[in-house]
Amino acid sequence: MRLAAILGWLALVPVAAAQASGAPVAAELPAGVAARAIDVTISSAELDGLVLDRHGASEIGRQALNHLLRAKLLDRLAAESKLNVGPEAVQKKWNELEAELRRAGQASSLPEYLRANRVTEARFREFLRLGIVQETLARAALGVPANRPVNGAQQEMWLDQIVKQRGTQFLLPPYEGGIAARCGDREVRGPEFLEHLKQQVADEDLREDCFQALLARRARLRMPDLSDEAFARAIEQEGERRRGATERDPGLQGAKFEQVLASQGLTLESLRRDPAIAVAALSELWGERQFGEEGLKRTYAEE
């Protein structure tokens, strides 16, 4: 039952997108509010939880977490090697990159390019410093002379070996002890991963997260008499419908529902919390209330 006639009453247009996305907004949002549409709002904390659920274990999320963890490890390796990369070396690399950007016509300045990509100058300079650390240590470890370049593949191969030696553990939210990942004695905490993740997720995906959350909230408000127990049952039924459709799909060659979810960076728990599931479940309930069996037959026939 996915009919425009049933979903029409849910229609809304976001008045303001998530603050994290940096997208233009129609009106300034109060502190702690991530998005607003008509008469409903989504808090920043709610959006944070949704971003972790939807993107934390996705390919983008795994890359972001791995990037942060390797940065922490490089900092440790620099300290162990007593390697100090000063601001002069970082500025030299900055100037080189800015010149490349101008030659490529991508931006008139590096700060302009960073603003367009929602990256702060301080953060970028820190990653530049760590890039110099990685190149310097990889060169020394691999015995590459100073007059020969160390390409990115060589640097990553060297760092991969260090990561393997020290052992790595990636956790799933909610993070035990607030830790998202470990490598040796280096840790990435949940809040810093979340902030880094929100910078990696595309603006349109963050807006879609907000839209779905707002839609689910308005759908629930349309049925104020719906008990929490009935809502939970509707969520479970929607999950079972999706399980059946997934496991009957011949293209998935008999894969279990949980396996398909895992390939998308999801779990059963994160799926139950997803507002898209709530919207689908509530639209089923609304359709049954509004149309009944005979009304549904007529609507299907008209569609």
N, C-alpha and C positions, 0 to 999 in steps of 0.2 A: 504494500500500500504506500507508494511513493508518488502521490498525485499532487499536481500543482494546486488543485482545488482545496486539498487538505492543508498544504503548507502555506497557502496564501495568507492566512491570518497571522503567520509568524513573521511576515516580511518586515525588515527594518534596514535602515542604512546607518552604519556607524557614524556617530557625530564626531568622535575623536578616537584616533587609533592609539595603540600602546605607546606610552612615553618612551619605552626602550627602543622603539623602532626608529625614532627620529623623524617620522613622517609628518607632513604638515597637519595641523589640527584646526578644527573649526572654532574651538573655544578652549581657553586654558582650563586644564583639569585641576581639581584640588589635590593637595598632597596625599599620596597613598592610593590614588585612583588611576588605574591603567587605561581604562576605556569606558565610554558612556554611549548609550544609544537610547533615545526616547526616554523611558522612565527607569532604566536599569543601568547599573554600573558593575564593573569588575575591578577588584582591588589589585594593587601591584603584587601583593603576596599571592593572590589567586592566579594571576598571570604567570608569576615565577614558577609555581607548582605545575602549571600546564605546560610551560616551556620545557621543564625537566622531563615531564611525562612523555611529551610528543617528540622531543628532539635530543634528550640527554643520551640515549643509547642508539640514536640514528647514526648513519655514517658521518654526518657533519659533527654530531656530538662526540663520537669516538675520536675523530680527528682533533677536535678542539681540546679534549681532555688529554690526549696523547701529546699534543703540542705543549700544553702547560706543564705536564710532568717532565718532559724532556728539557724544558727550560729550567725547571727546578734542579734537575740533575746536572745540567751544564754549569749552573751556579756553584754547585757542590764541587764539581771537578775543577773549576777555576780556583776555588779556595784551596783545594788539596794540592794543586800545582803551583800555588802562590802566583797565579797569573792575574795581573791587574790591567784591565782595559780602560784607559782614561777617556775623558770627554773629547780630547783632541782626536783620538782614533775614531770615535763614534761620529764626530763632526765631519771628518774626512770621508767616511763612508756615506754619510748623509748627503754631502755635496756631490758625490759620484752618482748616487741614485737620482738626485734632483736633476742633474744634467741629462741623465738617460731619459727621464720623464719628458723633459723639454724637447729633446731630439725626437722622441716618439710622438710628440704632440698630444700627450695624454693629460697634461696639466701644466699651468704656467709656474707652479711651485709645488714642492712636496707638502707643505701644510694644506694647500688647497686639495690635493689628492687625498690626504688623510681625512680631512673633514668630510669629503664625499663618501668615504668608506667607513665613517663613524669610528675612527681610531684616534686616540689622543696622541699628541706629540710625545709626551713623556713615555707612554707605553711603547710606542714605536722605537724610540731611542733605546729603551731597555732591550727590545728584541734585536736591534742592530748590535748592541754590545754583546749579547749572547751569540749572535751569528759570528762575530769576530772571535769569540772564545772558542766556538766549535771549530772554525777553520784553523786557528792556531794550534789547538790541541791535536786535531786530526793530522795536521801536517807533521807535528813532532812524532806522534805515535806511528805513522806510516812511513816515516823517514823521507818525506818529499822535500827536496831542496827548496830554498826560498825563491829561486828564480823559476820554479815550475808551479803551475796552478794546481789547486786541490779541488776537483770538481764536486758538485753537490752529491753525486752518487757515492763517491769515496767518503765524504764526510758522514753521510747517513749510515753507510756500512760500518764505519768505526763506532758511531754512537749506538747502533743496533747491538753491537757486541758488548758494549758497556752495560746497556739496559738488560741484556740477557744474563750477564754475570751477576748483576745486583738483584735481579728478580723484580717482577712487576705484578701488581694486583690492581685490577679495575673493579670497582664496586657499583652496585645499582642503587638508585634512590628508593626509599629514604636511606641516606648514607649512614652506616654504623659509625658512631663517634664523630659524625660530621666530616668523615674522610671520603673523598670520591676516588682517589687513586694513590698508590704508593709505589716507589721504586727505591729499594734500599731504605735509607732513613729519610728520604724526601717524601713529602706528602702534598697532595692538592686537596684543599678543603672545599666542601660543597659550595659555599657562597662565592668564592673566587672563580670556581668553574662556571657557576651560573652566569656571572657577569661576563665572562669570556664567551660563553655559549651564546648569549643574547647578541653579542657583536657579530657572531658568525652566521646566525640564522637570518635569512633574507627578510627584508621589510615586508614583502607581500605575505610571507608565511606567518610573521608575527601578527599582521593585520587579520589574517584568516583565523588564527588562534583566538584573537579577541572577538571576532565576529561570531564564531561558533559558541564561545562562552556566553556572550550576550544573548544569542538566539536561544540557548538552552535555558537561561534564566527567565526570559520572557515566556517561553513555552510553559515553564512550571507555574508562572504567575497566572496563566490563563486557566489553570485548574487548581484553585486554592483549596478545594476540598480533598485533593489527592493526598492520601496519607504517605508517610515515609515508607511504610511497609509495601504499599501498592507501587510506589515509585521504584523501590528496590526490585520488586518482582518484574516490573516492566523492563528494567535494565538487564536483568538476568535473561529474560525471554529474548530480548534483542541480541544479546550475546550468543544465545543458543541458535537463533536464526542465522547469524553470521557464521557460526561454527559449521552448521549444516551446509550452507552454501559453499563454504571454503572446502570442506572435505568431500563434497560431491563434484568439485571442479576437476574435470579430467586433465586440465592443463597443469595441475599441481601434483599429479602422479602419486596420489595417495598420501601427501604430506599432512601431518596432524596440524590442527588449528594453532596449537602452541608454537609449533615450529615456524609456521608462517608469520605469526606475530613476532617471534624472536628475530626473524630475518628483517623485519621492519623496525626493530629497536623497541618493541612493545612487549608488555606482559599482560596476563589476564587482569591483574589489578589496575594497571595503568589504563587498559581499555575500558574497564568499568567506570573509571573516573573521567573518561574523555567526554567532553560536551557533545560531540557528534553522535555518540551512542544515546545520550539523553534526548537529543533532538529527534532522532529516529524513533525511540521508544515512546516519547510523548506524542509524536505525530500519529502513531498507531492508536494510542488511547483516545486522542482527540477525534480521529476519524470514526472509531467505534461509537463514541458518544454522540457525535453529530449526525452520522448517517445511518447507523445500524446496518443490518445485513442487506435489506432491500435498497437502502440508499446507496450503499457501496456498489451494488450491482449496477444501479443506474449511472453512478459516477464513472465506473469503469467503462460502461457501454458508451457514454458520451466522450470519454477520453479516446 
